């Protein structure tokens, strides 16, 4: 299962977010059921970021979302937002394998 989260940060909070993500990314990527984690940045609006993660299944994502790691990280992250975050859980319909 794949998860995309879009986050727009206040311009003066972008570096705060990047520092926070750098400190927590290895713990997120090592969380049980997480197979892949990317942090992506919009080319036009440098305040917009996306996380792209791949999970073994919905139960693994739910376990992460109910974990102390997520709750603490989300509390620290959401106060930096310029707009409400958006999230999608998606399935691959087709892939070239790249």
LUMDRENKE-713691 format. One record per atom (N, C-alpha, C, CB): x, z, y; atom name; residue number from 0. Coordinates in nm, 4 decimals, padded with zeros to 6 digits, always signed. Glycine has a CB too. Layout:
<sites>
SITE:c1:c3:c2:name:resi
SITE:X:Z:Y:CA:NUM
...
</sites>
This chain:
<sites>
SITE:c1:c3:c2:name:resi
SITE:+00.0835:+00.0000:-00.1167:N:0
SITE:+00.0000:+00.0000:+00.0000:CA:0
SITE:+00.0886:+00.0000:+00.1239:C:0
SITE:-00.0953:+00.1205:-00.0007:CB:0
SITE:+00.0489:-00.0768:+00.2223:N:1
SITE:+00.1266:-00.0891:+00.3449:CA:1
SITE:+00.0509:-00.0242:+00.4604:C:1
SITE:+00.1570:-00.2375:+00.3761:CB:1
SITE:+00.1271:+00.0309:+00.5529:N:2
SITE:+00.0687:+00.1001:+00.6681:CA:2
SITE:+00.1402:+00.0540:+00.7942:C:2
SITE:+00.0787:+00.2553:+00.6523:CB:2
SITE:+00.0620:+00.0164:+00.8942:N:3
SITE:+00.1161:-00.0219:+01.0248:CA:3
SITE:+00.0558:+00.0727:+01.1278:C:3
SITE:+00.0844:-00.1731:+01.0597:CB:3
SITE:+00.1424:+00.1311:+01.2100:N:4
SITE:+00.0962:+00.2185:+01.3182:CA:4
SITE:+00.1549:+00.1645:+01.4484:C:4
SITE:+00.1385:+00.3693:+01.2939:CB:4
SITE:+00.0677:+00.1397:+01.5463:N:5
SITE:+00.1089:+00.0916:+01.6778:CA:5
SITE:+00.1046:+00.2081:+01.7759:C:5
SITE:+00.0178:-00.0256:+01.7262:CB:5
SITE:+00.2148:+00.2254:+01.8495:N:6
SITE:+00.2243:+00.3344:+01.9460:CA:6
SITE:+00.2791:+00.2817:+02.0776:C:6
SITE:+00.3133:+00.4484:+01.8919:CB:6
SITE:+00.2124:+00.3157:+02.1861:N:7
SITE:+00.2612:+00.2805:+02.3192:CA:7
SITE:+00.2993:+00.4100:+02.3905:C:7
SITE:+00.1532:+00.1998:+02.4010:CB:7
SITE:+00.4238:+00.4142:+02.4379:N:8
SITE:+00.4769:+00.5351:+02.5001:CA:8
SITE:+00.4858:+00.5206:+02.6510:C:8
SITE:+00.6138:+00.5681:+02.4432:CB:8
SITE:+00.4779:+00.6341:+02.7176:N:9
SITE:+00.5068:+00.6370:+02.8604:CA:9
SITE:+00.6513:+00.5919:+02.8767:C:9
SITE:+00.4829:+00.7804:+02.9225:CB:9
SITE:+00.6763:+00.5127:+02.9788:N:10
SITE:+00.8093:+00.4543:+02.9966:CA:10
SITE:+00.9195:+00.5600:+02.9974:C:10
SITE:+00.8140:+00.3746:+03.1257:CB:10
SITE:+00.8949:+00.6720:+03.0623:N:11
SITE:+00.9974:+00.7758:+03.0718:CA:11
SITE:+01.0089:+00.8610:+02.9454:C:11
SITE:+00.9683:+00.8649:+03.1896:CB:11
SITE:+00.9268:+00.8303:+02.8438:N:12
SITE:+00.9295:+00.9066:+02.7182:CA:12
SITE:+00.9835:+00.8266:+02.5998:C:12
SITE:+00.7908:+00.9554:+02.6857:CB:12
SITE:+01.0163:+00.7006:+02.6223:N:13
SITE:+01.0640:+00.6148:+02.5129:CA:13
SITE:+01.1889:+00.6729:+02.4475:C:13
SITE:+01.0933:+00.4733:+02.5646:CB:13
SITE:+01.2864:+00.7137:+02.5257:N:14
SITE:+01.4096:+00.7680:+02.4674:CA:14
SITE:+01.3864:+00.9006:+02.3972:C:14
SITE:+01.5151:+00.7854:+02.5749:CB:14
SITE:+01.2908:+00.9777:+02.4446:N:15
SITE:+01.2545:+01.1022:+02.3755:CA:15
SITE:+01.2014:+01.0682:+02.2369:C:15
SITE:+01.1483:+01.1833:+02.4570:CB:15
SITE:+01.1136:+00.9681:+02.2300:N:16
SITE:+01.0609:+00.9248:+02.1000:CA:16
SITE:+01.1729:+00.8739:+02.0097:C:16
SITE:+00.9545:+00.8152:+02.1189:CB:16
SITE:+01.2599:+00.7894:+02.0624:N:17
SITE:+01.3677:+00.7345:+01.9797:CA:17
SITE:+01.4573:+00.8441:+01.9236:C:17
SITE:+01.4514:+00.6361:+02.0606:CB:17
SITE:+01.4876:+00.9443:+02.0030:N:18
SITE:+01.5677:+01.0572:+01.9545:CA:18
SITE:+01.4938:+01.1329:+01.8444:C:18
SITE:+01.6023:+01.1526:+02.0704:CB:18
SITE:+01.3663:+01.1561:+01.8656:N:19
SITE:+01.2842:+01.2262:+01.7673:CA:19
SITE:+01.2768:+01.1473:+01.6372:C:19
SITE:+01.1433:+01.2508:+01.8225:CB:19
SITE:+01.2533:+01.0168:+01.6477:N:20
SITE:+01.2443:+00.9334:+01.5277:CA:20
SITE:+01.3767:+00.9325:+01.4514:C:20
SITE:+01.2040:+00.7899:+01.5652:CB:20
SITE:+01.4869:+00.9242:+01.5247:N:21
SITE:+01.6177:+00.9224:+01.4593:CA:21
SITE:+01.6411:+01.0504:+01.3784:C:21
SITE:+01.7291:+00.9048:+01.5637:CB:21
SITE:+01.5945:+01.1613:+01.4305:N:22
SITE:+01.6120:+01.2895:+01.3611:CA:22
SITE:+01.5233:+01.3010:+01.2372:C:22
SITE:+01.5821:+01.4046:+01.4561:CB:22
SITE:+01.4087:+01.2353:+01.2355:N:23
SITE:+01.3111:+01.2524:+01.1270:CA:23
SITE:+01.3003:+01.1349:+01.0314:C:23
SITE:+01.1777:+01.2781:+01.1851:CB:23
SITE:+01.3580:+01.0200:+01.0664:N:24
SITE:+01.3349:+00.8985:+00.9863:CA:24
SITE:+01.3798:+00.9121:+00.8416:C:24
SITE:+01.4063:+00.7817:+01.0491:CB:24
SITE:+01.4927:+00.9775:+00.8182:N:25
SITE:+01.5404:+00.9910:+00.6798:CA:25
SITE:+01.4469:+01.0777:+00.5965:C:25
SITE:+01.6813:+01.0503:+00.6777:CB:25
SITE:+01.3917:+01.1815:+00.6584:N:26
SITE:+01.2970:+01.2680:+00.5872:CA:26
SITE:+01.1682:+01.1928:+00.5554:C:26
SITE:+01.2656:+01.3938:+00.6704:CB:26
SITE:+01.1235:+01.1105:+00.6493:N:27
SITE:+01.0024:+01.0302:+00.6241:CA:27
SITE:+01.0295:+00.9314:+00.5110:C:27
SITE:+00.9574:+00.9541:+00.7534:CB:27
SITE:+01.1398:+00.8597:+00.5200:N:28
SITE:+01.1730:+00.7580:+00.4194:CA:28
SITE:+01.1942:+00.8193:+00.2813:C:28
SITE:+01.2983:+00.6815:+00.4614:CB:28
SITE:+01.2360:+00.9466:+00.2769:N:29
SITE:+01.2601:+01.0138:+00.1491:CA:29
SITE:+01.1356:+01.0839:+00.0951:C:29
SITE:+01.3722:+01.1144:+00.1643:CB:29
SITE:+01.0270:+01.0819:+00.1728:N:30
SITE:+00.9052:+01.1504:+00.1284:CA:30
SITE:+00.8548:+01.0850:+00.0003:C:30
SITE:+00.7952:+01.1468:+00.2388:CB:30
SITE:+00.8084:+01.1666:-00.0925:N:31
SITE:+00.7617:+01.1147:-00.2212:CA:31
SITE:+00.6560:+01.0061:-00.2019:C:31
SITE:+00.7051:+01.2284:-00.3073:CB:31
SITE:+00.6791:+00.8911:-00.2625:N:32
SITE:+00.5852:+00.7793:-00.2558:CA:32
SITE:+00.6159:+00.6786:-00.1472:C:32
SITE:+00.4485:+00.8309:-00.2356:CB:32
SITE:+00.7075:+00.7115:-00.0557:N:33
SITE:+00.7455:+00.6157:+00.0486:CA:33
SITE:+00.8541:+00.5246:-00.0061:C:33
SITE:+00.7942:+00.6886:+00.1779:CB:33
SITE:+00.8246:+00.3973:-00.0110:N:34
SITE:+00.9203:+00.2998:-00.0635:CA:34
SITE:+00.9994:+00.2298:+00.0466:C:34
SITE:+00.8478:+00.1967:-00.1469:CB:34
SITE:+00.9428:+00.2277:+00.1684:N:35
SITE:+01.0067:+00.1510:+00.2761:CA:35
SITE:+00.9548:+00.2018:+00.4093:C:35
SITE:+00.9796:-00.0022:+00.2610:CB:35
SITE:+01.0440:+00.2033:+00.5099:N:36
SITE:+01.0040:+00.2433:+00.6444:CA:36
SITE:+01.0825:+00.1613:+00.7457:C:36
SITE:+01.0268:+00.3955:+00.6668:CB:36
SITE:+01.0118:+00.0981:+00.8385:N:37
SITE:+01.0729:+00.0247:+00.9497:CA:37
SITE:+01.0172:+00.0783:+01.0802:C:37
SITE:+01.0472:-00.1285:+00.9376:CB:37
SITE:+01.1011:+00.0789:+01.1823:N:38
SITE:+01.0554:+00.1004:+01.3192:CA:38
SITE:+01.0779:-00.0315:+01.3913:C:38
SITE:+01.1313:+00.2211:+01.3904:CB:38
SITE:+00.9711:-00.0872:+01.4466:N:39
SITE:+00.9756:-00.2166:+01.5139:CA:39
SITE:+00.9408:-00.1968:+01.6608:C:39
SITE:+00.8785:-00.3184:+01.4469:CB:39
SITE:+00.9948:-00.2850:+01.7464:N:40
SITE:+00.9696:-00.2753:+01.8901:CA:40
SITE:+00.9220:-00.4092:+01.9436:C:40
SITE:+01.0962:-00.2293:+01.9651:CB:40
SITE:+00.8205:-00.4052:+02.0261:N:41
SITE:+00.7661:-00.5262:+02.0869:CA:41
SITE:+00.8721:-00.5930:+02.1745:C:41
SITE:+00.6397:-00.4935:+02.1701:CB:41
SITE:+00.8787:-00.7252:+02.1722:N:42
SITE:+00.9776:-00.7983:+02.2516:CA:42
SITE:+00.9399:-00.8057:+02.3986:C:42
SITE:+00.9951:-00.9379:+02.1970:CB:42
SITE:+00.8117:-00.8005:+02.4290:N:43
SITE:+00.7651:-00.8139:+02.5672:CA:43
SITE:+00.7508:-00.6782:+02.6361:C:43
SITE:+00.6318:-00.8876:+02.5705:CB:43
SITE:+00.6857:-00.5856:+02.5693:N:44
SITE:+00.6612:-00.4528:+02.6248:CA:44
SITE:+00.7468:-00.3527:+02.5476:C:44
SITE:+00.5089:-00.4147:+02.6177:CB:44
SITE:+00.8567:-00.3114:+02.6061:N:45
SITE:+00.9535:-00.2258:+02.5374:CA:45
SITE:+00.9048:-00.0830:+02.5184:C:45
SITE:+01.0825:-00.2242:+02.6136:CB:45
SITE:+00.7841:-00.0543:+02.5633:N:46
SITE:+00.7232:+00.0773:+02.5414:CA:46
SITE:+00.6344:+00.0790:+02.4174:C:46
SITE:+00.6416:+00.1185:+02.6636:CB:46
SITE:+00.6170:-00.0372:+02.3532:N:47
SITE:+00.5326:-00.0471:+02.2339:CA:47
SITE:+00.6210:-00.0533:+02.1091:C:47
SITE:+00.4398:-00.1721:+02.2418:CB:47
SITE:+00.5889:+00.0350:+02.0152:N:48
SITE:+00.6585:+00.0416:+01.8869:CA:48
SITE:+00.5567:+00.0359:+01.7744:C:48
SITE:+00.7444:+00.1702:+01.8764:CB:48
SITE:+00.6041:-00.0086:+01.6594:N:49
SITE:+00.5239:-00.0094:+01.5382:CA:49
SITE:+00.6059:+00.0560:+01.4276:C:49
SITE:+00.4807:-00.1548:+01.4989:CB:49
SITE:+00.5408:+00.1353:+01.3447:N:50
SITE:+00.6039:+00.1724:+01.2189:CA:50
SITE:+00.5364:+00.0892:+01.1110:C:50
SITE:+00.5919:+00.3277:+01.1898:CB:50
SITE:+00.6175:+00.0415:+01.0202:N:51
SITE:+00.5703:-00.0346:+00.9052:CA:51
SITE:+00.6238:+00.0384:+00.7831:C:51
SITE:+00.6175:-00.1867:+00.9095:CB:51
SITE:+00.5341:+00.0873:+00.7009:N:52
SITE:+00.5776:+00.1612:+00.5827:CA:52
SITE:+00.5048:+00.1098:+00.4593:C:52
SITE:+00.5531:+00.3124:+00.6005:CB:52
SITE:+00.5703:+00.1258:+00.3465:N:53
SITE:+00.5132:+00.0878:+00.2177:CA:53
SITE:+00.5094:+00.2128:+00.1311:C:53
SITE:+00.5958:-00.0273:+00.1490:CB:53
SITE:+00.3908:+00.2378:+00.0748:N:54
SITE:+00.3668:+00.3576:-00.0052:CA:54
SITE:+00.3238:+00.3186:-00.1450:C:54
SITE:+00.2608:+00.4472:+00.0603:CB:54
SITE:+00.3564:+00.4043:-00.2419:N:55
SITE:+00.3146:+00.3776:-00.3794:CA:55
SITE:+00.1634:+00.3671:-00.3909:C:55
SITE:+00.3660:+00.4865:-00.4723:CB:55
SITE:+00.0913:+00.4441:-00.3105:N:56
SITE:-00.0542:+00.4389:-00.3143:CA:56
SITE:-00.1147:+00.5267:-00.2071:C:56
SITE:-00.1056:+00.4807:-00.4507:CB:56
SITE:-00.2466:+00.5216:-00.1934:N:57
SITE:-00.3152:+00.6002:-00.0905:CA:57
SITE:-00.2916:+00.7509:-00.1032:C:57
SITE:-00.4630:+00.5724:-00.0961:CB:57
SITE:-00.2807:+00.8001:-00.2253:N:58
SITE:-00.2592:+00.9442:-00.2445:CA:58
SITE:-00.1254:+00.9875:-00.1856:C:58
SITE:-00.2651:+00.9802:-00.3941:CB:58
SITE:-00.0243:+00.9018:-00.1970:N:59
SITE:+00.1078:+00.9343:-00.1418:CA:59
SITE:+00.1034:+00.9370:+00.0106:C:59
SITE:+00.2132:+00.8325:-00.1899:CB:59
SITE:+00.0369:+00.8382:+00.0703:N:60
SITE:+00.0223:+00.8362:+00.2158:CA:60
SITE:-00.0570:+00.9584:+00.2625:C:60
SITE:-00.0474:+00.7057:+00.2618:CB:60
SITE:-00.1646:+00.9909:+00.1920:N:61
SITE:-00.2433:+01.1089:+00.2293:CA:61
SITE:-00.1614:+01.2370:+00.2175:C:61
SITE:-00.3683:+01.1190:+00.1417:CB:61
SITE:-00.0794:+01.2473:+00.1144:N:62
SITE:+00.0059:+01.3659:+00.0989:CA:62
SITE:+00.1020:+01.3770:+00.2173:C:62
SITE:+00.0852:+01.3598:-00.0348:CB:62
SITE:+00.1579:+01.2650:+00.2598:N:63
SITE:+00.2453:+01.2657:+00.3772:CA:63
SITE:+00.1676:+01.3064:+00.5020:C:63
SITE:+00.3096:+01.1273:+00.3975:CB:63
SITE:+00.0512:+01.2481:+00.5221:N:64
SITE:-00.0279:+01.2753:+00.6425:CA:64
SITE:-00.0762:+01.4196:+00.6487:C:64
SITE:-00.1470:+01.1818:+00.6488:CB:64
SITE:-00.0820:+01.4895:+00.5353:N:65
SITE:-00.1211:+01.6305:+00.5323:CA:65
SITE:-00.0005:+01.7241:+00.5223:C:65
SITE:-00.2150:+01.6555:+00.4156:CB:65
SITE:+00.1199:+01.6678:+00.5264:N:66
SITE:+00.2414:+01.7489:+00.5127:CA:66
SITE:+00.2799:+01.8163:+00.6441:C:66
SITE:+00.3571:+01.6625:+00.4634:CB:66
SITE:+00.3588:+01.9212:+00.6328:N:67
SITE:+00.4131:+01.9892:+00.7504:CA:67
SITE:+00.5011:+01.8931:+00.8298:C:67
SITE:+00.4937:+02.1150:+00.7090:CB:67
SITE:+00.5791:+01.8105:+00.7606:N:68
SITE:+00.6660:+01.7123:+00.8273:CA:68
SITE:+00.5841:+01.6245:+00.9211:C:68
SITE:+00.7401:+01.6248:+00.7232:CB:68
SITE:+00.4754:+01.5648:+00.8700:N:69
SITE:+00.3928:+01.4772:+00.9530:CA:69
SITE:+00.3263:+01.5544:+01.0661:C:69
SITE:+00.2867:+01.4079:+00.8678:CB:69
SITE:+00.2675:+01.6669:+01.0351:N:70
SITE:+00.1941:+01.7430:+01.1367:CA:70
SITE:+00.2846:+01.7820:+01.2532:C:70
SITE:+00.1320:+01.8686:+01.0745:CB:70
SITE:+00.4054:+01.8286:+01.2227:N:71
SITE:+00.4990:+01.8668:+01.3292:CA:71
SITE:+00.5455:+01.7441:+01.4075:C:71
SITE:+00.6205:+01.9410:+01.2702:CB:71
SITE:+00.5788:+01.6367:+01.3369:N:72
SITE:+00.6257:+01.5152:+01.4023:CA:72
SITE:+00.5159:+01.4534:+01.4889:C:72
SITE:+00.6738:+01.4141:+01.2981:CB:72
SITE:+00.3937:+01.4479:+01.4369:N:73
SITE:+00.2837:+01.3877:+01.5120:CA:73
SITE:+00.2532:+01.4695:+01.6374:C:73
SITE:+00.1580:+01.3764:+01.4237:CB:73
SITE:+00.2579:+01.6008:+01.6274:N:74
SITE:+00.2335:+01.6865:+01.7444:CA:74
SITE:+00.3360:+01.6586:+01.8542:C:74
SITE:+00.2381:+01.8358:+01.7042:CB:74
SITE:+00.4608:+01.6364:+01.8157:N:75
SITE:+00.5665:+01.6084:+01.9125:CA:75
SITE:+00.5589:+01.4661:+01.9660:C:75
SITE:+00.7022:+01.6322:+01.8497:CB:75
SITE:+00.5073:+01.3742:+01.8857:N:76
SITE:+00.5022:+01.2329:+01.9231:CA:76
SITE:+00.3826:+01.2002:+02.0116:C:76
SITE:+00.4983:+01.1468:+01.7989:CB:76
SITE:+00.2662:+01.2487:+01.9773:N:77
SITE:+00.1444:+01.2061:+02.0473:CA:77
SITE:+00.1423:+01.2476:+02.1942:C:77
SITE:+00.0229:+01.2629:+01.9776:CB:77
SITE:+00.2158:+01.3508:+02.2320:N:78
SITE:+00.2198:+01.3902:+02.3732:CA:78
SITE:+00.3017:+01.2926:+02.4583:C:78
SITE:+00.2777:+01.5308:+02.3863:CB:78
SITE:+00.3731:+01.2012:+02.3920:N:79
SITE:+00.4553:+01.1020:+02.4612:CA:79
SITE:+00.3804:+00.9708:+02.4859:C:79
SITE:+00.5811:+01.0746:+02.3811:CB:79
SITE:+00.2606:+00.9573:+02.4289:N:80
SITE:+00.1859:+00.8315:+02.4331:CA:80
SITE:+00.1329:+00.7983:+02.5717:C:80
SITE:+00.0714:+00.8371:+02.3360:CB:80
SITE:+00.1325:+00.6681:+02.6004:N:81
SITE:+00.0658:+00.6144:+02.7190:CA:81
SITE:-00.0743:+00.5661:+02.6823:C:81
SITE:+00.1486:+00.4990:+02.7812:CB:81
SITE:-00.0982:+00.5442:+02.5541:N:82
SITE:-00.2279:+00.4986:+02.5033:CA:82
SITE:-00.2457:+00.5543:+02.3626:C:82
SITE:-00.2381:+00.3415:+02.5038:CB:82
SITE:-00.3698:+00.5576:+02.3195:N:83
SITE:-00.3984:+00.6078:+02.1859:CA:83
SITE:-00.3340:+00.5194:+02.0790:C:83
SITE:-00.5496:+00.6162:+02.1637:CB:83
SITE:-00.2776:+00.5816:+01.9778:N:84
SITE:-00.2164:+00.5072:+01.8675:CA:84
SITE:-00.3248:+00.4367:+01.7858:C:84
SITE:-00.1329:+00.6018:+01.7769:CB:84
SITE:-00.2864:+00.3265:+01.7226:N:85
SITE:-00.3746:+00.2530:+01.6320:CA:85
SITE:-00.3048:+00.2436:+01.4976:C:85
SITE:-00.4098:+00.1103:+01.6879:CB:85
SITE:-00.3815:+00.2514:+01.3892:N:86
SITE:-00.3213:+00.2468:+01.2561:CA:86
SITE:-00.4076:+00.1649:+01.1618:C:86
SITE:-00.3014:+00.3885:+01.2005:CB:86
SITE:-00.3398:+00.0958:+01.0721:N:87
SITE:-00.4071:+00.0145:+00.9710:CA:87
SITE:-00.3402:+00.0362:+00.8361:C:87
SITE:-00.4048:-00.1358:+01.0097:CB:87
SITE:-00.4199:+00.0521:+00.7334:N:88
SITE:-00.3715:+00.0482:+00.5956:CA:88
SITE:-00.4109:-00.0888:+00.5423:C:88
SITE:-00.4313:+00.1667:+00.5066:CB:88
SITE:-00.3130:-00.1616:+00.4911:N:89
SITE:-00.3377:-00.3011:+00.4541:CA:89
SITE:-00.2865:-00.3314:+00.3142:C:89
SITE:-00.2722:-00.3951:+00.5546:CB:89
SITE:-00.3411:-00.4359:+00.2568:N:90
SITE:-00.2934:-00.4896:+00.1295:CA:90
SITE:-00.2411:-00.6295:+00.1532:C:90
SITE:-00.4057:-00.4899:+00.0219:CB:90
SITE:-00.1420:-00.6699:+00.0787:N:91
SITE:-00.0869:-00.8040:+00.0895:CA:91
SITE:-00.1781:-00.9015:+00.0158:C:91
SITE:+00.0574:-00.8095:+00.0329:CB:91
SITE:-00.2200:-01.0043:+00.0850:N:92
SITE:-00.2983:-01.1101:+00.0231:CA:92
SITE:-00.2085:-01.2202:-00.0303:C:92
SITE:-00.3982:-01.1675:+00.1225:CB:92
SITE:-00.0985:-01.2417:+00.0366:N:93
SITE:-00.0010:-01.3419:-00.0065:CA:93
SITE:+00.1323:-01.3087:+00.0585:C:93
SITE:-00.0473:-01.4871:+00.0304:CB:93
SITE:+00.2422:-01.3386:-00.0096:N:94
SITE:+00.3749:-01.3154:+00.0459:CA:94
SITE:+00.4698:-01.4222:-00.0058:C:94
SITE:+00.4266:-01.1740:+00.0099:CB:94
SITE:+00.5601:-01.4652:+00.0837:N:95
SITE:+00.6628:-01.5605:+00.0422:CA:95
SITE:+00.7771:-01.4900:-00.0292:C:95
SITE:+00.7160:-01.6376:+00.1628:CB:95
SITE:+00.7729:-01.3582:-00.0280:N:96
SITE:+00.8775:-01.2806:-00.0936:CA:96
SITE:+00.9932:-01.2464:-00.0026:C:96
SITE:+00.9285:-01.3547:-00.2117:CB:96
SITE:+00.9868:-01.2878:+00.1222:N:97
SITE:+01.0959:-01.2576:+00.2159:CA:97
SITE:+01.0733:-01.1276:+00.2864:C:97
SITE:+01.1115:-01.3678:+00.3177:CB:97
</sites>
